[in-house]
Amino acid sequence: MKIGLIIDTIDFGYTGAGNYAYNLAKNLLEIDSENQYFLIHNEKSRMPEESKDIFNRGTELTIKPPFFLKNKRLIESLITKRKYPDVLKNMDLDVVHETRGDDSLAPPVKLTKCPFKLVITVYDAFYLSQKVRSLIPTQQGIKSLKVYMYGRIVSHHLKELLSSDEEFYLTTISNQTKDSLVDYFNIPPDQVKVIYEGVDHNVFRMKEIERPLIQAPFILYVGSTALRKNVHTLVKAFCRVRKEFSHKLVMVSNVDKSIDKLLRQLNLAKDVIIKSNITTISLVDLYNLADLFVLPSFYEGSGTTALEAMACGCPVVTSEIPSLTEAVGDAGMKIDPYRTDDLAQVMMRVLSSQELREEMRRKSLKRAKMFSWEKTAKETLDVYKKVSES
């Protein structure tokens, strides 16, 4: 087969869809020597040098945006996606895998009739969650409007694709996302395949740290400050924990103004350490050093960061929501993300018991071994074979 992978999310760093696209491409190229892969993206200016190895094994196809839009992710994506149809229809491909997540739902490869089979990965469907949507009117500012409009646009685009004559197959990274899509859009369940994201166990593992980045004991959070991440509740819960424990809160995140304001209001500016744009090596060190990793989201497409923490032997506390339960299983502690007291109490329970942390550590290491990018690639390759034969 000739397989096209649209992976331009790698051009803007390895968070979310970019991390998925890179690891999927890397592992497909490692396990599959029979098929030919075309790696399709806009540019590679932000890719770390060590990650460009995938272009030595697959055929790279670069679609450059207008020079004045270089690295302007949203606008660039809106414009360059319109170039994909003309490029793809002349490549004689058997399968095209659109890995761009929300962008993929805006028919970027929609032709009069696709001359190939189309596979689309949907990472999450938080815009379909009634609970998450109900929070939006209580929030203030442009971020709330963006969340609302995002949901409306993506929902419209998927409906447009479903009503078209294109032949396509969906993959999702959790049963939660699959169930949401099937129920809301009335998609046949056998047209959606759940393929979990993996963990690179050569990178995310237990290790001895010679020079700790943080000297004090700390609780770790890794992720954005999007509304659905529930960071405000985490900060408020930490404020209560700080009265009983000497721990800091380390946030690997680009913190916004609302979080800064909350930290000042709660007098936590000196107790919360913000780390942004850190290397993967530094992130692994933090996972290994932390006494606890917390992910209190209202909604997640999957639990990748929780799995990374678990692979490093870090005890994990997450929200009791379907996608995180799928990832963490019984290895972590679960909380109600709508209750600050619940989160604070569970955090203090874990921090106060070395025995409990050791038990969670053992379970985490065992659970994390169930997830690998090689497994993700193998299951995705099975999908390519299935759709190409249909």
C-alpha positions as CSV (number, residue, x, y, z in Angstrom):
1,M,0.0,0.0,0.0
2,K,0.9,3.6,-0.5
3,I,-0.1,5.4,2.7
4,G,-0.2,9.1,3.3
5,L,0.2,10.4,6.9
6,I,-0.9,14.1,7.4
7,I,1.2,15.0,10.4
8,D,1.7,18.7,10.3
9,T,1.0,19.0,14.0
10,I,4.6,18.0,14.5
11,D,5.7,21.3,13.2
12,F,4.4,23.1,16.3
13,G,5.8,20.9,19.1
14,Y,4.9,17.6,20.6
15,T,1.9,18.3,22.7
16,G,-1.3,16.5,22.1
17,A,-1.8,15.7,18.4
18,G,1.8,16.5,17.6
19,N,3.0,13.9,20.1
20,Y,0.6,11.3,18.6
21,A,1.6,12.1,15.0
22,Y,5.3,11.8,15.6
23,N,5.2,8.6,17.6
24,L,2.7,6.9,15.3
25,A,4.8,7.7,12.2
26,K,8.1,6.7,13.9
27,N,6.7,3.3,15.0
28,L,4.9,2.6,11.8
29,L,8.1,3.1,9.9
30,E,9.9,0.8,12.4
31,I,7.4,-2.2,12.2
32,D,6.3,-2.0,8.6
33,S,8.7,-2.5,5.8
34,E,6.1,-3.7,3.2
35,N,4.2,-0.5,2.6
36,Q,5.4,2.9,1.4
37,Y,4.7,6.0,3.7
38,F,4.4,9.6,2.6
39,L,4.9,12.0,5.5
40,I,2.9,15.1,4.7
41,H,3.3,18.4,6.6
42,N,3.8,22.1,6.2
43,E,7.3,22.8,7.5
44,K,9.6,21.5,10.2
45,S,11.2,24.6,11.6
46,R,10.2,23.8,15.2
47,M,11.0,20.1,15.2
48,P,14.0,19.1,17.4
49,E,16.9,17.8,15.2
50,E,16.8,14.4,16.9
51,S,13.1,13.9,15.7
52,K,13.8,14.5,12.0
53,D,14.9,10.9,11.6
54,I,11.5,9.9,10.5
55,F,12.0,11.7,7.2
56,N,15.0,9.5,6.4
57,R,12.8,6.4,6.5
58,G,9.6,7.8,4.9
59,T,9.0,10.0,1.9
60,E,8.7,13.6,3.0
61,L,6.2,15.9,1.3
62,T,6.3,19.5,2.5
63,I,3.5,21.9,1.7
64,K,4.7,25.4,2.6
65,P,2.4,28.2,3.7
66,P,2.7,31.7,2.5
67,F,5.9,33.2,3.9
68,F,4.1,35.8,6.0
69,L,2.2,33.1,7.9
70,K,5.2,31.2,9.0
71,N,4.6,29.6,12.4
72,K,1.2,31.2,12.7
73,R,-0.4,27.9,13.6
74,L,-4.2,28.6,13.4
75,I,-4.2,30.8,10.3
76,E,-1.6,28.7,8.6
77,S,-3.6,25.5,9.2
78,L,-6.8,27.1,7.8
79,I,-5.1,28.2,4.6
80,T,-2.7,25.2,4.0
81,K,-5.4,22.6,4.5
82,R,-7.0,23.9,1.4
83,K,-3.9,22.9,-0.5
84,Y,-4.1,19.2,0.5
85,P,-6.8,18.1,-1.9
86,D,-4.9,19.1,-5.0
87,V,-1.7,17.5,-3.8
88,L,-3.2,14.3,-2.5
89,K,-5.4,13.5,-5.5
90,N,-2.3,13.3,-7.8
91,M,-0.3,11.0,-5.5
92,D,-2.0,7.6,-6.3
93,L,-2.4,6.8,-2.6
94,D,-4.3,3.8,-1.2
95,V,-4.9,5.2,2.3
96,V,-4.6,8.7,3.8
97,H,-4.5,9.1,7.6
98,E,-5.5,12.5,8.8
99,T,-4.0,12.9,12.3
100,R,-4.7,16.6,12.9
101,G,-7.6,16.1,15.3
102,D,-9.9,19.0,15.3
103,D,-8.5,20.3,12.0
104,S,-9.2,16.9,10.4
105,L,-12.9,17.5,10.9
106,A,-13.0,20.4,8.5
107,P,-12.8,18.2,5.3
108,P,-9.2,19.2,4.5
109,V,-8.9,16.4,2.0
110,K,-12.5,16.6,0.7
111,L,-12.6,16.0,-3.0
112,T,-15.4,15.5,-5.5
113,K,-14.6,11.8,-4.7
114,C,-11.5,10.7,-2.8
115,P,-9.4,8.4,-4.9
116,F,-8.2,6.8,-1.6
117,K,-9.6,5.5,1.6
118,L,-9.6,8.1,4.4
119,V,-8.8,7.4,8.1
120,I,-9.4,10.2,10.6
121,T,-8.2,10.3,14.2
122,V,-10.5,12.1,16.7
123,Y,-8.7,12.8,20.0
124,D,-11.6,14.0,22.1
125,A,-15.2,15.3,21.9
126,F,-15.4,17.6,24.9
127,Y,-17.6,20.0,22.9
128,L,-20.3,17.2,23.0
129,S,-20.1,16.9,26.8
130,Q,-23.1,18.6,28.4
131,K,-21.3,19.0,31.8
132,V,-18.3,20.7,30.1
133,R,-20.6,22.9,28.0
134,S,-22.6,23.9,31.1
135,L,-19.4,25.4,32.6
136,I,-18.8,27.8,29.7
137,P,-21.4,30.5,30.6
138,T,-19.9,30.7,34.1
139,Q,-16.5,31.6,32.7
140,Q,-15.5,35.1,31.6
141,G,-13.5,36.4,28.7
142,I,-12.4,35.5,25.2
143,K,-11.2,32.0,26.2
144,S,-14.8,31.0,26.9
145,L,-16.0,32.3,23.5
146,K,-13.2,30.3,21.8
147,V,-14.3,27.1,23.6
148,Y,-17.9,27.6,22.6
149,M,-17.1,28.5,19.0
150,Y,-14.7,25.6,18.7
151,G,-17.4,23.1,19.7
152,R,-19.9,24.6,17.2
153,I,-17.5,24.6,14.3
154,V,-16.1,21.1,14.9
155,S,-19.6,19.7,15.3
156,H,-20.7,21.3,12.1
157,H,-17.7,20.1,10.1
158,L,-18.1,16.5,11.3
159,K,-21.8,16.6,10.3
160,E,-20.7,17.9,6.9
161,L,-18.3,15.0,6.5
162,L,-20.8,12.4,7.6
163,S,-23.3,13.7,5.0
164,S,-20.8,13.6,2.2
165,D,-20.1,10.8,-0.2
166,E,-16.5,10.3,1.1
167,E,-15.4,6.9,2.3
168,F,-13.8,7.3,5.7
169,Y,-13.1,5.4,8.9
170,L,-12.6,7.0,12.4
171,T,-10.1,6.1,15.1
172,T,-10.3,7.5,18.6
173,I,-8.0,7.3,21.6
174,S,-10.6,6.3,24.2
175,N,-14.0,4.6,24.4
176,Q,-15.3,7.8,25.9
177,T,-14.6,9.7,22.7
178,K,-16.0,6.8,20.6
179,D,-19.2,6.6,22.6
180,S,-19.7,10.4,22.3
181,L,-19.3,10.4,18.5
182,V,-21.5,7.3,18.0
183,D,-24.3,8.6,20.2
184,Y,-24.3,12.3,19.1
185,F,-23.7,11.7,15.3
186,N,-25.4,8.3,15.0
187,I,-22.2,6.8,13.5
188,P,-22.2,3.0,13.2
189,P,-20.0,1.6,16.0
190,D,-18.1,-0.6,13.6
191,Q,-16.9,2.5,11.7
192,V,-15.0,3.8,14.8
193,K,-12.0,1.9,16.2
194,V,-10.5,2.7,19.7
195,I,-6.7,2.7,19.5
196,Y,-5.1,3.9,22.7
197,E,-2.1,6.2,22.7
198,G,1.2,4.7,23.9
199,V,4.1,5.5,26.1
200,D,7.8,5.4,25.0
201,H,9.2,3.2,27.7
202,N,12.7,3.9,26.6
203,V,12.2,7.6,27.6
204,F,9.5,7.5,30.4
205,R,11.0,5.2,33.0
206,M,12.3,5.2,36.6
207,K,15.8,6.6,36.9
208,E,18.2,8.0,39.4
209,I,18.4,11.8,39.3
210,E,21.8,13.2,40.0
211,R,21.0,16.9,40.0
212,P,17.3,17.5,41.0
213,L,15.6,20.4,39.2
214,I,13.6,21.0,42.3
215,Q,15.1,20.6,45.8
216,A,11.8,20.7,47.8
217,P,9.2,17.9,47.8
218,F,6.5,18.7,45.3
219,I,3.3,17.8,43.6
220,L,3.3,17.8,39.8
221,Y,0.8,19.0,37.1
222,V,1.5,18.7,33.4
223,G,-0.8,20.3,30.9
224,S,-2.5,23.4,29.6
225,T,-4.7,25.8,31.6
226,A,-7.7,25.2,29.3
227,L,-11.0,25.4,31.1
228,R,-11.6,21.6,30.9
229,K,-8.2,21.0,32.6
230,N,-9.7,22.3,35.9
231,V,-6.5,24.0,37.0
232,H,-8.3,26.5,39.2
233,T,-9.6,23.6,41.4
234,L,-6.1,22.1,41.6
235,V,-4.7,25.4,42.9
236,K,-7.5,25.9,45.4
237,A,-7.0,22.3,46.7
238,F,-3.2,22.8,46.9
239,C,-3.8,25.9,49.0
240,R,-5.5,23.6,51.6
241,V,-2.7,21.0,51.3
242,R,0.0,23.6,51.8
243,K,-1.3,24.3,55.3
244,E,-0.5,20.7,56.3
245,F,2.5,19.9,54.1
246,S,5.7,21.6,53.0
247,H,5.3,20.5,49.3
248,K,5.5,22.9,46.4
249,L,3.2,22.6,43.3
250,V,5.2,22.4,40.1
251,M,3.2,23.2,37.0
252,V,4.6,22.3,33.6
253,S,2.3,24.7,31.7
254,N,2.0,28.1,30.1
255,V,0.0,29.7,32.9
256,D,-2.5,32.3,31.9
257,K,-3.5,35.6,33.6
258,S,-6.5,34.0,35.5
259,I,-4.1,31.5,37.2
260,D,-1.6,34.2,38.0
261,K,-4.4,36.2,39.6
262,L,-5.6,33.2,41.7
263,L,-2.1,32.5,42.9
264,R,-1.8,36.1,44.2
265,Q,-5.2,36.0,45.8
266,L,-4.3,32.8,47.7
267,N,-0.7,34.0,48.5
268,L,0.7,31.0,46.7
269,A,3.1,32.8,44.3
270,K,6.2,31.4,46.2
271,D,4.8,27.9,46.6
272,V,3.9,27.3,42.9
273,I,6.8,26.8,40.5
274,I,6.0,27.3,36.8
275,K,8.0,25.4,34.2
276,S,7.3,26.0,30.5
277,N,9.0,24.8,27.4
278,I,11.1,22.2,29.2
279,T,12.9,19.3,27.5
280,T,11.6,15.8,27.6
281,I,14.6,14.8,29.7
282,S,13.6,17.4,32.3
283,L,10.0,16.3,32.2
284,V,11.1,12.7,32.9
285,D,13.2,14.0,35.8
286,L,10.2,15.8,37.3
287,Y,8.0,12.7,37.0
288,N,10.6,10.7,38.9
289,L,11.1,13.3,41.6
290,A,7.5,14.2,42.3
291,D,5.7,12.7,45.3
292,L,2.4,12.9,43.4
293,F,1.1,13.7,39.9
294,V,-2.4,15.2,39.7
295,L,-4.7,15.5,36.7
296,P,-8.1,16.8,37.9
297,S,-9.6,17.5,34.4
298,F,-13.3,17.8,33.8
299,Y,-12.7,16.1,30.4
300,E,-9.8,14.4,28.7
301,G,-9.5,12.6,25.4
302,S,-7.1,10.2,27.0
303,G,-4.7,10.1,29.9
304,T,-1.3,10.4,28.2
305,T,0.4,12.5,30.8
306,A,-0.9,10.2,33.6
307,L,0.5,7.2,31.8
308,E,3.9,9.0,31.4
309,A,3.9,9.7,35.1
310,M,3.0,6.1,35.9
311,A,5.7,4.7,33.7
312,C,8.2,6.7,35.8
313,G,6.7,5.2,39.0
314,C,5.0,8.4,40.1
315,P,1.7,8.0,42.2
316,V,-1.2,9.4,40.3
317,V,-4.5,11.2,41.3
318,T,-6.9,11.8,38.5
319,S,-10.6,12.7,37.9
320,E,-13.1,9.9,38.0
321,I,-14.1,10.3,34.3
322,P,-14.2,7.6,31.7
323,S,-11.1,8.4,29.6
324,L,-8.8,8.7,32.7
325,T,-10.3,5.5,34.2
326,E,-9.6,3.7,31.0
327,A,-5.9,4.8,31.2
328,V,-5.2,4.6,34.9
329,G,-7.3,1.7,35.9
330,D,-6.9,0.8,39.6
331,A,-3.4,2.1,39.7
332,G,-4.3,5.6,40.7
333,M,-6.6,7.4,43.1
334,K,-9.8,8.9,41.7
335,I,-11.5,12.2,42.7
336,D,-14.7,14.2,41.8
337,P,-13.3,17.1,39.8
338,Y,-16.2,19.3,40.8
339,R,-15.3,19.0,44.5
340,T,-12.2,20.9,45.8
341,D,-12.5,19.2,49.2
342,D,-12.4,15.8,47.6
343,L,-9.2,16.6,45.7
344,A,-7.5,18.2,48.7
345,Q,-8.3,15.2,51.0
346,V,-7.1,12.6,48.6
347,M,-3.9,14.5,47.9
348,M,-3.2,14.7,51.6
349,R,-4.0,11.0,52.1
350,V,-1.4,10.0,49.5
351,L,1.3,12.5,50.8
352,S,0.9,11.3,54.4
353,S,1.5,7.6,53.6
354,Q,4.8,6.3,52.2
355,E,3.3,2.8,52.2
356,L,0.4,4.0,50.1
357,R,2.7,5.8,47.6
358,E,4.8,2.6,47.2
359,E,1.7,0.5,46.5
360,M,0.5,3.0,43.9
361,R,4.0,3.1,42.4
362,R,4.0,-0.7,41.9
363,K,0.6,-0.7,40.4
364,S,1.5,2.3,38.1
365,L,4.5,0.6,36.7
366,K,2.5,-2.6,35.9
367,R,-0.4,-0.7,34.4
368,A,1.8,1.6,32.2
369,K,3.4,-1.5,30.5
370,M,0.0,-2.2,28.9
371,F,0.5,0.9,26.7
372,S,3.1,1.3,24.0
373,W,3.5,3.2,20.7
374,E,4.4,0.0,19.0
375,K,1.0,-1.5,19.9
376,T,-0.7,1.7,18.7
377,A,1.2,1.4,15.4
378,K,0.3,-2.2,14.9
379,E,-3.4,-1.6,15.6
380,T,-3.4,1.4,13.3
381,L,-1.8,-0.7,10.5
382,D,-4.6,-3.2,10.9
383,V,-7.0,-0.4,10.2
384,Y,-5.2,0.6,7.1
385,K,-5.4,-3.0,5.8
386,K,-9.1,-3.2,6.7
387,V,-10.1,-0.1,4.9
388,S,-7.9,-0.7,1.9
389,E,-9.7,-4.1,1.4
390,S,-13.2,-2.7,1.9
